[in-house]
Amino acid sequence: MITSSIFKNKQILILGLGQTGLNLYKSLQMSGARVYVFDDNKGVLASLKKDKVSNIDLKKFNFNTLDYCIPSPGIPTKGKISHPIIKILKKKNIKILSELDMFQLYLNSKSDKHKNNIKVIAVTGTNGKSTVVSLINHTLKALEFKTSLVGNIGKSIFQSHKINKGFYIIEVSSYQLETTKIFKPNFSILTNLSNDHIKRHGTLKEYAKQKFKLFKSFSDNDYGIMSIDHKLTKNFVSHIKNNKSQKLITISSIDKKSNLYFDKNSIFKDNKLIYRSKNPYLFGLHNQENISNVLALLDLINLRNSISIKAINNFIGLPHRQEIIKSNKKIIIINDSKATNFESTLPALQNYKNIYWICGGIAKTKDISVVIPHLKNVRKVYIIGTTKNVFYDSFNEHIDTVYVKYLSKAISEALKDSKKNKNKVTILFSPAAASFDQYKNFETRGNSFKYHINNN
């Protein structure tokens, strides 16, 4: 766990005691800070009763004594939907910082010697973040560097072990960036951009604005890597390149003049082939984009060599991301539960044939038009979850579609229907929606799919 004397005697309020908040609480307590907490979920506090953790009394607490507040990423901090305590803090001009900012304060307190030996890699974007950070971590470990993989991928930053020489690799969400002010990674990566979390941020432009924060505080020794396949990212790159002498590497599957250009099988740098797809766990255009981000980083740190390329080629994909559950001459069954929006399900629809597609959940937008052109490989659609109409009304016009509500029934019907097809078929579970109507998270949803497949 990360601790630091820089937090000693600081008065800090932690808003929300999820994994991030709870680990921050423990770290700051161990660092000698005076830590206060507030969580709307009484069940969370009940589970911490033995540790004598209790909410502040909102009527009696003197907010003016606080040095700063750290809200958990899931707590809204902007506009009308912001948490009531956030509104109080803003009126009193109390600093609201993110976990990323707290980590930066910790890094700033290190000696110059240690600062120079520690590099921070931050990865954000709509899709591919977890694969990119995991692939970076896997590759740097193969090169025998000390690493710590933290952030939105699972382990909170302050839960990490301390590194005095090596790399912190952080998966960063737009929620974390919403309150971020001073976080300054050495390498910033934006994998791609598409519609996501619009309910939280209001518009795609505002969502993108949060992502771009990583690239606005570059110094001479900082670098950025960004996909320019979206109008907003292309415009952003053009703007900062015209206004600052920043070292920004561009990646594209459209623009061959970008620093790295990729297609479904190959990656080119300055029009020269530098990588050809060999890893079956990383097939598909979306994974070529993921690998391009990793190769761009390796070039920046002068570590693209036979060892790092071998590491990329032996990387085994993450669970719930086009995860192969079963494969033989007649059928392939894919768990793609991580596909939580319409854009993130497109790679799977493009990669497979004779698809019996299980989808549904809480649709993040009502505009499903991006999916329609990719239905040519789909034989039938099975819709689960509570957002029936968004899916059914759109797909039923184009393809055989049924609403079954529950995943177990969708699986049994898809398996039964697929047996009638004489060609090799694909059972694809790629929800294109959030899971919270029926499951705790996409991992629980994916594990449920695997359980029912194995017991069907």
Residue, then its C-alpha position, 0 to 999 in steps of 0.5 A: m500500500i502507498t503511504s506518504s508523510i506528505f499527507k501527515n496532519k492533513q484534514i481530508l474527507i473521502l466521499g464514497l467508500g467503494q474500493t477506491g475510497l476504502n483503500l485511500y482511507k486506509s492509506l491516509q490513516m497510515s500516513g498520519a492524516r485526519v480522515y473523515v468519510f461519508d457514504d450514502n450506502k448505510g450497508v457499506l458503513a455497517s460492514l466497517k463498524k468494527d473498524k470504527v468508521s462512521n459518517i460525518d454529521l452533516k449538520k455539525f461538521n465544519f467543512n472549513t477545516l478540510d484541506y481537500c475532499i476526494p470523491s469516489p469515481g462513481i459520485p457525480t461532481k458536475g452540474k445538477i446531478s452532483h452530490p449534495i456534499i460536492k455542492i457544499l464544498k464548492k460554495k466553500n471553495i474547498k479543493i476537490l481532488s481525484e485519486l489521480d491527483m493524490f497520487q501526483l502529490y505522492l509522486n511530487s514528494k519523492s526525491d529527484k532521484h526516485k522521480n527520474n526512476i519512476k515513469v507513469i503510463a496512463v491509458t484512457g479511451t472508450n474501448g480497449k483500455s484494459t487490454v492495452v494496460s494489460l498488454i503493456n504490463h505483460t510486455l514490460k514484465a517480459l523485459e524485466f521491469k518492475t511494474s504496478l498495474v492499477g486504476n480502473i482495471g481493478k486494483s486502486i492506485f493506493q492499493s499498489h505496492k511502492i515502486n522506486k524504479g519502474f512503471y506505474i501503469i494506470e487505466v483511467s476512466s472519464y469518471q476519475l478525470e472529472t475531478t482531476k486537476i494536477f495529475k501529470p503522467n509521463f506517457s498518456i494514451l487515448t485508445n479511441l473515442s465513441n459514445d459512452h457515459i453520456k448520462r453522466h457527462g451530458t454530451l460526447k463533447e463533454y465526455a471527450k473533454q474529460k479524456f483530453k485532460l491527460f494531454k493538456s499538461f505536457s512538459d518537455n519530457d512527456y509524450g502522448i499517443m492518440s487515435i485520430d479516427h474520430k472527428l473530436t480526437k483529430n481536431f484536438v490533435s490538430h489544435i495542440k500540435n499547432n499551439k504547443s511543441q508536444k510530442l504526440i504520436t497519432i494512430s489511425s486505421i483511416d489516415k495513412k499519414s498518421n504516425l502508425y497506421f493499421d489494418k486488420n492484419s498489419i501495422f505500419k510506421d512511416n509506411k514501413l511494416i513493423y508488425r503482422s498479426k500472429n496472436p490468435y487472442l489478439f485478432g481483429l481490427h480493434n486489437q490491431e489498434n490496441i497493439s498499435n498503442v503498445l508499439a507506439l509506447l515501446d518506440l518512445i521508450n526504445l524498447r521495441n525489440s525481439i523480446s517485446i514483440k515475442a511478449i505481444n505474440n504470447f499474450i493471452g486475452l483478458p476474460h470477457r473480451q471476445e473470450i473463447i469458451k468453446s471451439n471445434k469444427k462445428i461451433i465457436i462460443i464467445n463471451d464478450s460481456k465487456a462490450t457495454n455499448f454499441e460501438s464496442t460490440l462491432p469488432a465481434l460482429q465483424n470477426y465471426k460468421n453465422i452468428y447467433w447473437i445474444c445482446g441486451g441490458i441497459a442501452k447507454t444510448k437509443d441510437i443503435s444505427v451504428v450496429i445495423p450495417h454489421l448484421k450481415n454475419v448475424r443469423k438471429v438475435y436474442i435480446i435479454g435485459t430490461t431495455k427491450n424496445v431499443f434493441y427489438d424495434s431496431f433489429n426486428e426490421h432487419i433480422d430474425t429477432v426474439y426477446v427472451k429477457y433472461l440469459s439462460k433462456a437465450i443460451s438454450e434457444a441459441l444452441k437449439d437454433s444453431k444446430k439447424n445450421k449445417n455450417k460452422v456457427t458462432i454463439l456470440f454473447s456481446p451485450a452492447a449494453a450495461s449490465f446493472d439491470q440484471y447483474k452487478n457488473f460485466e464480470t458477473r454477467g460474463n461468468s453467468f454466461k460461462y456457467h450456463i454454457n458449461n451446464n447446458 
